[in-house]
Amino acid sequence: MSAGQAQPALVCRSLTKRFGDTVAVDDLSFDVRAGTVTAFVGANGAGKTTTMRMLVGLVAPTSGHASVLGRPYRALARPRDIVGAMLEGPGAHPAHRARTHLTITATAAGIPTARVAEVLELVGLADHAHRRVGTFSTGMRQRLALAAALLGDPAVLILDEPSNGLDPPGIAWMRNLLRSLAGEGRAVLVSSHLLPELAEVADRVVIMDRGRLVADAPLDELLAGRSRVAELRCADPAAVVEAISHTGLAAAQLEGDLVVIEGLSAQEAGELVSSVGAGPVHHLVERRGTFEDIYFDLAATGGGGA
């Protein structure tokens, strides 16, 4: 199957959601096009899950709108044929067998049950089709949820943390599957905290922070010009971050005493630590900039939304 290329497959325009006095999503606009993987990232509480739930009609926006292939999700006659969503695990009764769960889901959606065997094979669960869901590992449950999302052979996929619980081979499998699905012409919106993995598969990046959009651009464009990063640990990391704040460069203090500085060589970073009296230096390396560096530059580590 393939989706049209002329218009975005998924559109958000000024999407806003308030829960009482809390603004979970604030005037959010972005597109997801067919044939691409869009990484949707932000800290816990940044508003990603609320946004995804609005996209599939589970939460009503306070204002703004979202559409899938030009129509609101709730207006789609056969939504599972258009959108495959993986938001909260498989939603399967633990006593049901994997095949039974998918057969019930397919029947309810008017999807031919022959599709069940196809998606079980696609997600690597064909040999476990007769096992009860309650015996599945977390990773297997994730695969089952993905199988359910793929039942209708949808043009658009909305996946929240699909790699959660997968082992390293499973994560590599998921990465290859996402690229394959996009290569078939599908629009894929995927949220994950595994930023290095997203960097391997994403064409575009949408970053949220505290309910607001802080970046929406091709990943290659965000990475351009970010070839040099100094990473260090020292006695007074806060002093280093404070000194950098007056230079126009970007710096972030991550866990513990780790400081990442964009645009400095290891030698320059060492000289800076010495000049502000923040030594001794316990660790100092120079490396290429990464997607993680971009994220920490643009998004705060604490969120205020849901």
C-alpha positions in Angstrom: 0.0 0.0 0.0 1.0 3.6 -0.3 -0.3 7.0 0.9 -0.5 10.1 -1.2 2.4 12.5 -1.3 0.7 15.8 -2.1 -0.6 16.7 1.4 0.7 15.7 4.8 -0.8 12.5 6.1 -1.1 13.8 9.6 -1.8 17.5 10.5 -1.9 19.3 13.8 -2.9 22.9 13.9 -2.8 25.1 17.0 -3.7 22.0 19.1 -4.3 22.9 22.7 -5.4 20.9 25.7 -6.1 22.3 29.2 -6.9 20.2 32.3 -8.3 22.8 34.7 -5.5 25.3 35.2 -2.9 23.1 33.7 -2.0 23.6 30.0 -0.8 20.1 28.9 -0.5 21.0 25.2 -0.1 24.6 24.1 -0.8 25.8 20.5 1.0 22.8 18.9 1.3 22.6 15.1 3.3 20.1 13.0 2.9 17.7 10.0 3.8 14.1 9.4 4.2 13.2 5.7 3.8 9.8 4.0 7.0 7.8 3.5 8.7 9.3 6.6 9.5 8.6 10.2 8.9 11.6 12.5 10.5 11.3 16.0 8.2 12.9 18.6 10.3 13.6 21.8 10.2 15.4 25.1 10.6 14.8 28.8 8.0 12.9 30.8 5.2 15.3 31.1 6.0 17.3 28.1 2.6 16.6 26.5 3.5 13.9 24.0 1.0 11.3 25.1 -1.8 13.8 25.5 -1.1 14.9 21.9 -1.2 11.4 20.6 -4.4 10.7 22.4 -5.9 13.8 20.8 -4.8 12.6 17.4 -6.8 9.4 17.7 -9.9 11.0 19.3 -9.3 9.6 22.9 -9.0 13.2 24.2 -10.9 16.2 22.9 -8.8 19.3 22.3 -9.6 22.5 24.1 -8.9 24.3 20.9 -7.2 23.7 17.5 -7.6 20.6 15.4 -5.9 17.5 14.0 -6.6 15.5 10.8 -5.6 12.3 9.2 -5.6 12.2 5.4 -7.6 15.4 5.5 -10.3 14.3 8.0 -10.6 14.3 11.8 -10.0 10.8 13.3 -13.6 10.6 14.6 -15.0 11.3 11.1 -13.2 8.3 9.6 -15.6 5.5 8.7 -13.1 2.7 9.2 -10.3 4.3 11.3 -8.2 1.1 11.7 -7.8 1.0 8.0 -6.3 4.5 8.1 -4.6 4.8 11.4 -2.7 2.2 13.5 -2.2 3.4 17.0 0.0 1.9 19.8 -0.5 4.0 22.9 -1.0 1.9 26.0 0.1 -1.7 25.4 -1.9 -4.4 23.8 -5.1 -4.0 25.9 -5.5 -7.7 25.9 -7.1 -9.9 28.5 -4.3 -11.9 30.1 -6.3 -15.2 29.7 -6.7 -14.7 25.9 -4.3 -16.2 23.5 -2.5 -13.8 21.2 -4.3 -15.1 18.1 -7.7 -14.8 19.9 -7.0 -11.2 21.0 -6.1 -10.2 17.5 -9.0 -12.1 16.0 -11.5 -10.3 18.3 -9.9 -6.9 17.4 -10.0 -7.6 13.7 -13.6 -8.8 13.8 -14.7 -5.7 15.7 -13.0 -3.5 13.2 -14.4 -5.3 10.1 -10.9 -6.5 9.1 -10.6 -10.0 7.5 -9.3 -12.4 10.1 -6.8 -13.7 7.6 -4.8 -10.6 8.4 -4.2 -12.0 11.9 -1.6 -14.5 10.8 0.1 -12.0 8.6 0.7 -9.4 11.4 1.7 -12.2 13.9 4.4 -13.2 11.4 5.4 -9.5 10.8 6.0 -8.8 14.5 7.7 -12.1 15.2 5.0 -13.7 17.3 3.9 -16.4 14.9 5.4 -19.1 17.0 3.6 -17.7 20.1 0.2 -17.2 18.6 -1.4 -19.8 21.0 0.2 -18.6 24.2 -1.9 -16.7 26.7 -1.1 -12.9 26.9 -0.6 -13.2 30.6 2.6 -15.3 30.0 4.1 -12.7 27.7 7.1 -10.7 28.6 6.9 -6.8 28.3 8.6 -6.9 25.0 6.2 -9.6 23.6 3.3 -7.5 24.8 4.8 -4.6 22.8 5.0 -6.7 19.7 1.4 -7.8 20.2 0.3 -4.1 20.5 2.1 -3.3 17.3 0.5 -6.3 15.6 -2.9 -4.9 16.6 -2.0 -1.5 15.2 -1.0 -3.0 11.9 -4.2 -5.1 11.4 -5.9 -2.7 9.1 -2.7 -2.2 6.9 -2.9 1.5 7.9 -1.4 4.5 6.0 -0.6 6.3 9.3 1.1 4.8 12.4 1.1 6.6 15.8 3.4 4.7 18.2 4.1 5.7 21.8 7.3 4.0 23.1 7.1 1.0 20.8 10.6 -0.2 21.9 9.8 -0.3 25.6 10.7 -3.7 27.1 12.5 -4.9 24.0 16.0 -6.4 24.3 18.8 -5.1 22.1 18.0 -7.5 19.2 14.4 -6.5 19.5 15.2 -2.8 19.4 17.3 -3.3 16.3 14.3 -5.2 14.8 11.9 -2.4 15.6 14.3 0.1 14.0 14.4 -1.9 10.8 10.6 -2.4 10.8 9.9 1.3 11.2 12.2 2.1 8.2 10.5 -0.6 6.2 7.0 0.7 7.0 8.0 4.2 6.0 9.6 2.8 2.9 6.2 1.4 1.9 4.7 4.9 1.9 3.3 5.1 5.4 3.5 8.1 7.7 5.1 7.1 11.0 5.0 9.2 14.2 7.0 7.6 16.9 7.7 8.7 20.5 10.6 7.2 22.4 13.1 8.1 25.1 15.8 6.1 23.2 17.2 9.1 21.4 20.2 7.3 19.8 17.8 4.7 18.3 15.5 7.5 17.0 18.5 9.1 15.4 19.1 6.0 13.4 15.6 5.9 11.9 14.0 9.5 12.0 13.7 11.7 9.0 12.2 14.6 10.9 12.2 15.6 14.6 9.4 17.2 16.6 10.5 18.2 20.1 8.1 19.3 22.9 8.9 21.0 26.2 6.3 21.8 28.8 3.4 21.5 26.3 5.0 23.7 23.6 6.8 23.0 20.3 10.5 23.8 20.5 11.7 22.2 17.3 10.2 20.8 14.1 12.9 20.1 11.4 14.6 17.4 9.4 17.1 15.6 11.7 19.9 16.3 9.2 19.2 20.0 9.4 19.4 20.0 13.2 22.6 18.0 13.2 24.3 20.4 10.6 27.1 22.4 12.1 27.1 20.5 15.4 30.3 18.5 14.8 32.2 19.4 17.9 31.2 18.8 21.5 33.2 18.8 24.7 32.1 16.4 27.5 33.6 16.8 31.0 33.3 16.1 34.7 34.8 18.5 37.2 34.6 19.6 40.8 32.2 22.6 40.1 30.0 21.9 37.0 27.6 24.7 37.8 30.4 27.2 37.5 31.3 25.9 34.1 27.6 26.1 32.9 27.4 29.7 34.3 30.5 30.7 32.5 29.3 29.3 29.2 26.0 31.1 29.5 27.9 34.4 29.0 29.6 33.2 25.8 26.7 32.5 23.5 27.6 28.8 23.4 25.2 26.0 24.6 26.0 24.0 27.7 24.0 21.5 29.8 24.6 19.8 33.1 23.3 16.3 32.9 23.4 13.6 35.5 25.7 14.3 38.4 28.7 16.4 37.5 28.6 15.7 33.7 28.7 18.9 31.5 28.2 18.9 27.8 29.4 22.0 25.9 28.6 22.5 22.2 31.2 24.3 20.0 34.3 23.8 22.2 37.3 21.6 21.7 38.6 19.5 24.6 41.5 21.9 25.0 39.2 24.9 25.1 36.9 23.3 27.6 39.9 22.4 29.9 41.1 26.0 29.7 37.6 27.3 30.6 37.4 25.0 33.7 40.8 26.3 34.8 39.9 30.0 34.2 36.8 29.8 36.4 38.5 27.7 39.1 36.1 24.7 38.6 38.8 22.0 38.7 40.0 19.5 39.1 38.8 17.8 35.9 37.9 14.2 36.3 36.9 13.4 32.7 37.3 15.3 29.4 36.7 14.2 25.8 35.9 15.8 22.5 33.3 14.1 20.3 30.8 14.8 17.5 27.4 16.3 18.3 24.5 13.9 18.6 20.7 14.0 18.6 20.9 13.8 22.4 22.9 17.1 22.4 20.3 18.7 20.3 17.5 17.6 22.6 19.3 18.9 25.8 20.0 22.2 24.0 16.3 22.7 23.1 14.2 21.0 25.8 14.2 21.3 29.5 14.5 18.1 31.5 11.4 18.7 33.5 7.9 19.1 32.0 4.7 20.6 33.1 2.1 18.8 30.9 0.7 15.4 30.8 
